[in-house]
Amino acid sequence: MPARERYDAVIVGGGHNGLVAAAYLARAGRTVLVLERLDSTGGAAVSTRPFAGVDARLSRYSYLVSLLPRKIVRELGLNFTLRKRTVSSYTPAHREGRPTGLFVGGGPDRTRESFERLTGGTAEYTAWEAFYGMTGRVAERVFPTLTEPLPTRDELRRRIDDDAAWRMLFEEPVGAAIEAHFSDDLVRGVVLTDALIGTFAEAHDPSLRQNRCFLYHVIGNGTGDWDVPVGGMGAFTEALTAAARSAGAEIATGHEVTRVETDGRQHADVTYRTPEAEGVVAARHVLVGASPRELAALLGEEPPAPVEGSQLKVNMLLKRLPRLRDPAVDPHHAFAGTFHIAEGYDQLAAAYADAAAGRLPGAPPSEIYCHSLTDPSILGPELAAQGCHTLTLFGLHTPAHLFTRNHDAVRDALLTSTLAQLDAHLAEPLTDCLATDADGKPCIEVKTPLDLERDLALPGGNIFHRDLAFPHAQNGTGRWGVETRHANVLLCGAGAVRGGGVSGIPGHNAAMAVLGR
């Protein structure tokens, strides 16, 4: 139970953003209480052993890190390490009746040779270098602004100082830029995937939600690299929990907040319940790591427009990595980066059209990576010695509305067809490589958007809480992008401007708003 009746700040939700806010505020001498509904902190950034009797600690929901600023790690003194992947991606394909693929990583020479082997020339590689040179320059200029007060649109445009890049990323559907730069369908698809992670959109969607998703996937720490958290994602939130507590923050798990009442200025009452009782604490500020939909419910206000997620999350443990049909690539290299499946440009368009019409995609697109190739510490010694590996699959264009009827049957059918797309590029069925748990069951766990809504209160299973926003000021966004219409109630989760992904940025920015920095 809370140790006092009033706090400087009560934080609703003990996910990674709430913990970042708690650590910053407590280090500044504020009294802080974190109220978390679940029995442990971390939210979506957790590790777990999902398979009975198996010593494999998987990142259950989120799994890679790009947007976490190094300044947060440094300023909070986090005992946490990220490790670079040696491979960026591998995308298998069939060309002229033979298995082949696009391998990106292992140095520029190997990448160039892979482009030439796939496309028969140098044009696509040259275009690739130019395109990602452009996004790299944008990343270097935009990423530092994410932990500063929100720039205006004009200020951000001046900072980028590249009219062509601004137009491609901020004004025109990203599909136009992809089609202008690249000719090969497979290469176009690999580029487009960063615009579709957890986002149900097509390349030319006039809303530009795909552009916003793309931008956040290529600007992380000024490089766009996606790194592996050593020890799994739970190691990050464990380090954050320790930092918050050591700074003096109180953390109460198993405490579900049910109501927030505020005078809109300097006082709020936060009602919570536990399995045993109900209680109320007072606060000067309330920071909410839950979604804007959940915040509206707590305040008794009209909810925002409905949103939905669009992803399938599959966790697996393998006895061994499967052999590939492409003889030029070792599976230990192919699965070390992002392994793209059915993600050609036309395939992605067809999958979107199917899902938009209410059908399961005929060829479900997805991508896989193997955490244990970069960080074997998540496996027990016996599993590591046996050559076991984890695989994480993230499916695209699987919006929540597809699962509203016959959830389990739809989930199972989608999993079967998704794995069939992978098997088309393997020399042996993936199911032959699955390890079994203590009960003899295959080590595979599937999470749909509706599962994420049930488990984590994500609206419609949306991993970003709502559509991502461009990282500049818009009407009503406030100085830090965390403000609400109540001066003493702030968003500190993914639904804030510059939220989404495992970043800690909304938590940092909400803390700075409270501290007036």
N, C-alpha and C positions, 0 to 999 in steps of 0.2 A: 504494500500500500504506500501511497505518497507520504513523504516524511513531513510535509508542511501543508498548509491550507492555501498559500498563495505563492506564485512563482513569477519571475520576470518573464519567462517564456514557457509555454506548454507546447510540445511538438506532437502532433497527431500522426502516428506512424513511425515505426522504427526501421524503415528501409534505409538504403545507403544515403539518400539525400537528407533524410531526417537526422541521421547520425552525424553527417557533416555539419549541419546547422547546429546541432547540440554541442559538438566539440568546439566550434568557433565561439559560440555564445558563452559556454562555460569557461573557456580560456580567457574570455574578456571579463570574467567576474560576475556574470549574470547567473541567477538561479534558474535551473533548467530541469524540466521533467519531460521525459519521452514516454508516451503511452502507446503501446503496441498491442494490436488485437491478437496476434498469433503468440505461440509459446516461445518464440525465439525472434531475434532481430534479423534484419537482412532483406525482408521482402522478396523481390525477384532475384536479388543478388546473393544467392545462398548455394551451398554445397550440401549434398545429401548422399546417403548410401541407399539407393532405391531398390536394390535387388537383394532379396533375403539371403543372409549368410555370405554375402560377397563383399570383400574389402576393397571396394572401388568408390571413391568419393567424387561424384559428378557435379558439375555446375548445372543445376536442375533447369533453370529458366534462361537466364542470361549467361553468356559464356566467354565473350571476348571484350577487351577494353581498348578504346581509342580516344574517347573524349575526356577522360579523367586528366585534368591539368596537373602537371608535375608540381605546381606551386601548392596545390592542396595537400599532396603527399608530403611535401617538404614542410609546409607551415604547421600541419597537424602532427608531424613526427611519426608518420605511419610506418609500422614495421611490415612492409608489403613490397613485393617485387613483381615486376612485369618482365616477361621474356619475349624477345623478338622471334618471329617465325622465319625460318630460312627460305620458305617458299610462300609466294603470294597466292597463287591459284593454279589449278589444273582443270581444264575443261575437255572431257573426252568427246570424240566425234567420229563419224564414219565419212570418209571421203573416197570416192572412186572405188567403192567396194572394199576398202580396207580400214581397220581401226587406226585412228590417229588422235591428235588432241593439241590443245594450246597450253603450254607450260610457261608460267610467268614466275620468275625467281631464279635463284642460283647464279645471279650475275647477269649483266647486260648481254654478254655473248650467248649464253644459253637461251635467254629469252628471245633474242633476235633470231637465232637458229630455229627456234620452235615456230615463230611467226612465219618464217620462210618455208619451213616444212609443211605447215598447214595451208598457206595461201599461195605458195609458189612465187613469191616476190618479196620486196622490201617495203612496199608502200604502206601496208597496214602497221608495221612496226614503227615506221617514221611518224605516221599519224598518231599512234599510241603515245610515243614519246612527247610529241607536241601537245597533245590533249592533256596528258597528266602533268606536263610541265606547267600548263596554264592553271590547272586545279591546285597544283603545289604552290604557286605564287599567291593564289587566292587564299589558300589555307594559312600561309605564313602571315597574311595581313588580317584575316578575320578571326582566327582562333584566339589571339590575345584579348580581343574585345569581349569575349564571352564571360569573363570575370570582372568586367568593368561596367559602369552604368551604361544602359542601352544607348548606342549611338542612334541618331536619326537615320532615315533612309539615305539622305544626301550625304551625311557624314560617312556612312559605311561605303557608299559608292566612291567618294573621294579617297577613302583609305585604300580601297582595292585598286583604284587608278588604272583600270583597264576596261574600256567601254565594251569591247567585244566579249570579254569574260562576263561582265555584268549582264549584258543582254542574254547570253547563253544560259546563265544560271538563275537569274532573278526576274527575267521578263518574258522569255519564250519557253515553251515546253522543251524539256531537255532532249526529247526525241529529235528535235530539229538539229541540235548540235551533234548528236550521235550520228545521225544520217549524213550530215555534212562532212564529218571527219572520217568516217569509216565506211567501207564497202562490204566487208565480209559479214555475213549474218551472224556467225558465231561470235566474232569479236564485238559486234554491236550488242549482242545479248549480254556478254560478260560485263560490258560497261554499264548497261541499263540496270543490272541487278542491284547495284547500290542505291537505286532510286525506288526500289520496291520492297525492301526489307520491312515487313510488318505494315506495309502501306498498300492498300488496294487501289491501284491506279494503272493507267496505261501511259505509254511514252509521251503521247500528245494530249494528256488531260489538261484542259484549259484552266483548271483550278491551281495548277502548279504544285499540288501536294507532292508529286514525285520529285520535283526540283528541290523542295525543302528537305525531303528525305535524302536525296543524293548529296546535297551540300553537307549535311551533318555526317555523312559517311566518308567524306573525303577531306575534312579539315582537321581531324583530331591531332592535337599537339603540333599543328603546322606541317604535318607529314601525311596524315591520312592512314598511317599504319594501324593495324588491328593486332594487339598484343595479347599474350596468354598470361593470365594471372597465376603465378606459381602457388600451388596448393589448392587451386580452384577458386571460383568466385567467392566462396565462403571465407577464404583467407582475407579477402579485402574487407568484408563487413565485420569480421572478427577483429581486425586491426582498428577499424573505425569505432566499434563498440568499446574496445579497450581505451582508445584515445578519449572518447567522450566521458567515460567513467573516471578516468584518471584526472580529467580536468574538473570533475565535480558534478557532472550531469547525473541525474537519477534516471534509470531506465526501468520501467515497469512493464513486463510482458504479461500476456493474458488479460490485458486491460483494453476493452473495446470502447472507444468513444462513441457515444450515442447522440450527443447534442452539444452545440456551441451557441451560447447566447452572449452577445457583445453590445456594449454601448457605442461601438464604432470609433472609440478614441483611446481610452486607457484602461478599460476593464472588460474582462470576459469571464464567463463561467463555463467550465468544460465538464460535462457530465460523462461518466464512464461506468461500465459494469464489468464485473468479474463473475465467474461461476458461483461465487458465494454472496456477492453484495453489489450495491450501486453506490457511487460516491460522486462528489463534486469538488473540483479544485478551481481556484481563481488564478487569473494570469493577466499581466499587462499586455502581452502579445501572444497570439496563437499562430503557430506555423503548421501548415497542413501538408503532409507528404502524400496524402491520398489524392485521388483524381478530382477535377473540378465538379464532376457529377456527385461524388461523395461529399464534397464540401457543401454543395447546395443542399443536400439532404440534411447535413448536420445543422445548417443554419435555418432550415425550414423555408428555403427559397425555391423558386422555379428552377428545374434542372436545365442544363444546357442541351443543345441539340444532341440526339443520340449519335454515338460513334461505334465502330466495330473494328476489331483486330482482323488480321488476315495472315495467319501463319499456322503451321503445324510444327510442333517441337517434338523430336524423337531422340531419346537417349538410349545408347546401346553399349554393351560390352562384348567384345569379340575375343575368341580364342586366338585368332591370328588375323592379320589384315588380308583381304581377298586379293587374289591375283587379277591383273588387268588384261584386257584383250590387246591393248596398245603395248607392244613389246619394247617401245623406246623409253618407257617410264617405269621406274621402280615404285610400287605402291607406297613404300615408306617415304618417298618424295611426293607422290601425288596427293596423299591424304594429309601431308604436313601443312598444307595451306588450305585454301577454300576449294573444295571439289564441286564444280558446278554440274548439275544434272538437268537435262532438258531445258536449258536456259539460252538457247538460240533466240535471236530477236523475234523471229516469226513464231517460235514456240511460245514465248512469253505473251505475245499478242493473242495467240489462240487460247491459251490458258485463261487470260483475262476475260476474253469474250465468253468462254464457257461459264466461268464463275458469275459473270455479270448477268447471264441468262438463267442462273439458278442451277447450273449443272456442275458436277465435279469436273475439273479439268481432265481432258482425255489423256494428256501427257503432263502430269503434275511436275512443275519445276521445283527444284530444291537445291540446297547446297549443304555440304558436309565438311566437317573438319575433325581432326583427331588430336585432342588435347594431350594425350599421353605421349605422343611423339616428341612434343616440345617440353613437356613437364611430366615425367613419369612418377613424380611424388604422389600423385592422386591415387596410385595403385598400391595395394599392399605388396610386400616383398615377394610373396609367393606368386601372385598374379604377374608381377613384372618379370620374374624369372621364367615363367611359362610362356612369355611372349604375348600376353593379352594386351588389348588396346581398347580405349573408349572411342566411340564415334558419336558425334552430335549432328543431327540432321535438322535443318530449318526449311520448312516448305513455304513456298510463296503462293499467292493468289488462292488462298483458302479462307475466304471471309466467313465471319461468324454465322451469317444467315444460312450457309450451306448445312449447318449442323443442328438447326433448330428442330428438325424432325428426324426421328430415328438416329439420335446422336451416335450411339455405339456402332450401329451398322454403317453409317456414313464414314465414321472414323476408320473402321477396319477396312472398308473398301478403298478409301484414300491411301491408307498405309500400304495396302497390297499393290496398288497401281504405282505409287511412288517408288517402292522398292523394285518394281519391275523395270522402271526407267533406269535405275542404277544397274540392275543385273544385265541390262543390254550392253553394258560396257565392261563387265567383269568376266573373267574366265571361269568363275565358279559362283554359284548362288550365294548371296550374302547370308541367307539363313543357315547355310552350312558352316558359316564361320562364327555364328552367335554362341557365346558362352551360355551356360545354364546356371540357375541359382540353386540354393540349398534344397528347393522343392522340385528340381528338375525342369523348371520352366525357363524358356528363352529369356535372356537378359535384354529386354526391350521395353521401353516406357514411352507412351504417346500422350501428348498434351495438345488439345485443340483450343481455339479461342474461348470456348465456353468453359473449358477446364480452368483456364487462367482467370476468367471472371469469378468462378466459384472459389478457387484457391487463394487468389490475391486481390479480389475486388477490383480488377481491371475492367473498366467499362467496355462491354462487348469483347473482352479479351484484348483490348488495344494496348500494346506495350508502351505506347507514348502517352497514354491517358486521353489524348485527343489529337487532332491533326497538328503536326509540327508547324511552327511559325518561323518565318525568316528572322534572323538575329538582329533586328533593328526595331526601333520604336514604331508602334502603330497606335491607333486611337485607343486610349484607355489603358495602355500597357504599364504606365508608370515609369519611374526612374530605373528600376532594376528588372522589370518584367515579372515580378512576383506579387505585385500589389493586387488587392481586390477592392471592392467599393467600400469595405470597412478598413479604416486606417490601421487598425491593430490586428487584422487577420491577413496572413500572407500565405501564398502557395510556396511550398519548398520542394515539390515533387516534379515529376516529369511533365505535368500539365502547365508548368510555368513557361513563359517565353524563354527560349534557350534550354528547354528541358528535353527529355528523351535520352535513351541510352544510359549506360553506366558512366556517369560523369562527375557527380557531386556538385555540378555547377549550380543547379537551382538551390541546393542547400547552402552553398557558399553565398549566393546572391541574396537569399532571404536573410541570412545572418548579417550581411553587410547593410541591408535595408534597416534592420532593427538597430544596429549599432550606429547608423547615420554616417557610414563611411563612403 
